[in-house]
Amino acid sequence: MATTKAVLFKLVMIVLVTWGGAAFAQRSTAGGYTEERIGQLQQTLVDLTRRLEELRKQNQQLEQKLEKMQASYEQRLERLEKGTAAKAPAAPRKAPSRP
């Protein structure tokens, strides 16, 4: 009986150690996955922040161009309304050629 109890005890210990090791390995793998995923999310956040700054800069440049165009159109309209717009010389008309 003592031998059976000893063998049974050893078997139980082996099972516990194996399960404990497997549980640790799962936690380690899950932790590794979590850390990897967090790293990916951080990189995505950095990329999105960089892209947002690029888009803000591009938007600012477009706003500046729009303001210049509006100012230019307003000046042209004022000149037209005052009648001081420079007249373009008329292109000479060609007489239609007859066969």
Residue pairs with C-beta under 8 A, 6 or more apart in sequence:
76 85
79 85
